[in-house]
């Protein structure tokens, strides 16, 4: 009986040790991968915002997928936000078409990110890279619409949309840089 309990104890201890090593390896992969990006602190913070089970078991391809998924969520939310601003009674009429166009730009970014995820799962890394890179460009067109308008004084680019744009740009940049590590 004592032998069985000792065996059980040793197996339990071994299991805990393996779980700890697995967690340490994934933490090391996350830190190493994030340090290779243009935004290492942002990268770690973004990964920390995801499910620990998802990020702790991810390999490099999985980390790419996480960032593409975060970017897709951002693009979808940004498109919805621009649509809601365009429909708001508080938004001036000349600004509404700009916001509707911005909504379409963010939707196009979302489409590109969906394609990037498909290409990543098919291990077509070059195509995933191209789609993710394109997704980062669409919101810039939104900002340009506001900058190029003829209205005087020019309408201000909505600050929250600007924040969302910057986050999407960073998410796409990190995703592209991690995809580059895949070959």
N, C-alpha and C positions, 0 to 999 in steps of 0.2 A: 504494500500500500504506500509506504514512504517513497519507494522507487517511482511509482506512478505519479505522485504529487511532485517529486523532484523533476521528472520528465516534463510534466505539464508546466511547471514554473520555468524551466529552461526554454521550452518552446515559446512561452508567452514573452519571455525576455528577448529571445531571438526575433520574434515578430516585431516587438517595439523597436529594437535596434534597426531592423530593415526599414520600418516606416520612417524612422528618424533619418536614416541615410538617404532614402528616396526623397524626402522633403528637402534635405540639405542639397542634394544634387539638382533638384528643380529650382531651388532658390538661387543656386550658383548659376544655372543656365539663364534664369531671368536676369540676374545682375550682370552677367557677362554680355548677354545679348543687348540689354538696355544700354550698357556702357558704349556699345558700338554704334549707337544711334546719335542723331543730332540733338535729341532731347532726352538724355538719360533719366533725369529726375521725373519728367513728365511720363516717360515710358514706365517706370516703376510704379508711379502713382496710378496710372491707368490700369496696369495689371492688377494692382491691389484692389481696384474697384470691382473686379470681376469675382466670380465664385472661386474660393480657394481650391475647390476640388478641380475646377477646370484648369486654372493656371498652374497648379502644383503638379499636374500630370502632363502638361504640354511639352512637346518637343519644339524645335525651332519652327517647323511648319504649323504646329498648333498655336504658337505665339503669333505668327502671321495671321492666322485665321481669327484669333481673338481681336487683333487690331483692326482687321477689315470689318469684323462684326460691330465693333465699337464705332467705327467710322460710318458704317451703314445706318446704325441707330441715330447718330448725330445728323446725318444728311436727311433722314426721314423726319426727325423732329424739327430740323431747321426749315424744311419745306412746309410742314404743317404750321409752324410759327409764322412764316411769311404769309401764308394763306390767311391765317387768322388776323394778322395785322391789316392785310388788304381789305378784309371784310368788315373791319371795325369802323363804327360810326365816328370814332375819334381820329381816324386817318383822313388827311386831306385828299380830295379827289385826284389831283395831279400825281400823287404819290402811289396810288393804288395800282396802276399798271406796272410800275417799277417793282412793287412787291409781288405782284402776280408773276412777273417774269423771273424774279428771284426764286419764287417757289418752284418754278419749272427748272431752273438751274440746279437747285438742290435735289430735285427729283431725278434729274439726269445724273447727278453725282451718285445718288443711291443706286440707279440702274448700273452704272459703271462698277460700283462696289459689289453688287450682286454678281456681275460677270467675273470680277476678280476672285470672288470666293469660289465660283464654279471652276475657274481655271486653276486655282490653287489646289482644289480637291482632285483635279485631273492631273496634277503635277506638271502643269504647263506654266512654269514660273515666269517665263518671259511675258506671256500674255497677261498673267495676273499683275505683273509689274506695270504693264502699259495701262491696264484698266484702272488700277489704283492711282497711278500718276495722273490720269485724266480726271479722276474724281476730285482731286485736289484743285484742279483748275476751274471747275464750274463756278464755285462761289466767288472767285475773283471777278468773274464776269458780272456777277450781281453787284459787287461793290463799284465796278466800272460804270454800270448803268446810272448809279447815283452821282458819280463824279462827272459824267459827261452830259448831264441834263442841262437844258438851256434855261431852266427856271432860275430867277434871281430873287432872293438869295437861294442858293442850291439847297435842296432838302438834305437834311442830315441822314446819314446812313444809320439805321436803328442800332443803338449800342449793343443790345442783346444779340442781334443778328451778327454783328461784328465779332462778338465773343464766340458765338457758335462757329463762325467762319474760321477763326484762328484755331479753335480746337480741332475742327475737321482737317485743316491743313496739317496740323501736327500729327494727328492720328494717321493720316495718309502717308506722311513723310516717314514716320516710324514703320508703318506697314511695308512700305516700299524698301526701306533699308533692311528690314528683316527678311523680306522675300529675296533680296540680293544675296543674302547669306546662303540661300538654298541652291544657288547655282544657276 
